[in-house]
Amino acid sequence: MKALGYISAIIGGAVAGAAAALLLAPEKGEDTRAKLTEAVKDFCDKHDIKLSRLQMKELVEEIEEEA
């Protein structure tokens, strides 16, 4: 169980870092959201994480709020 916590922390940190970089870039919000969604999708595909469209949207919105 402890390993799962470390993995979650690493995934969360990677996604938050990518989100912060994208959100601080001087682009339109629509473009930034599209890039963020694509980055999360690519990350999930790379690590074989399955998320529904709704879960993906909620995750992107959470990241935007935190950043």
JOPE-V427093 format. One record per residue. N is the residue number from 1. RES is the residue in one letter. SS is DSSP state (H for helix, E for strand, - for the rest). PHI is phi as a letter, one per 30 degrees, with the letter a starting at -180 (* if undefined). OMEGA is omega in whole degrees, -180 to 180 (none if undefined). Layout:
n->{N | N}
res->{RES | RES}
ss->{SS | SS}
phi->{PHI | PHI}
omega->{OMEGA | OMEGA}
This chain:
n->{1 | 2 | 3 | 4 | 5 | 6 | 7 | 8 | 9 | 10 | 11 | 12 | 13 | 14 | 15 | 16 | 17 | 18 | 19 | 20 | 21 | 22 | 23 | 24 | 25 | 26 | 27 | 28 | 29 | 30 | 31 | 32 | 33 | 34 | 35 | 36 | 37 | 38 | 39 | 40 | 41 | 42 | 43 | 44 | 45 | 46 | 47 | 48 | 49 | 50 | 51 | 52 | 53 | 54 | 55 | 56 | 57 | 58 | 59 | 60 | 61 | 62 | 63 | 64 | 65 | 66 | 67}
res->{M | K | A | L | G | Y | I | S | A | I | I | G | G | A | V | A | G | A | A | A | A | L | L | L | A | P | E | K | G | E | D | T | R | A | K | L | T | E | A | V | K | D | F | C | D | K | H | D | I | K | L | S | R | L | Q | M | K | E | L | V | E | E | I | E | E | E | A}
ss->{- | H | H | H | H | H | H | H | H | H | H | H | H | H | H | H | H | H | H | H | H | H | H | H | - | - | - | - | H | H | H | H | H | H | H | H | H | H | H | H | H | H | H | H | H | H | - | - | - | - | - | - | H | H | H | H | H | H | H | H | H | H | H | H | H | H | -}
phi->{* | d | d | d | d | d | d | d | d | d | d | d | d | d | d | d | d | d | d | d | d | d | d | d | d | d | b | d | e | d | d | d | d | d | d | d | d | d | d | d | d | d | d | d | d | d | c | h | c | c | b | d | e | d | d | d | d | d | d | d | d | d | d | d | d | d | d}
omega->{-179 | 179 | 179 | 178 | 178 | 179 | 178 | 179 | 179 | 179 | 180 | 179 | 179 | -180 | 179 | 178 | 178 | -180 | 180 | 179 | -180 | -177 | 180 | 179 | -178 | 178 | 177 | -179 | -180 | 179 | -180 | 179 | 179 | 178 | -180 | 178 | 179 | 180 | 178 | 180 | 179 | 179 | -179 | 178 | -178 | -176 | 177 | 177 | -177 | 176 | 175 | 178 | -180 | 178 | 179 | -180 | 180 | 179 | 179 | 179 | 177 | 180 | 179 | 180 | -179 | -178 | none}
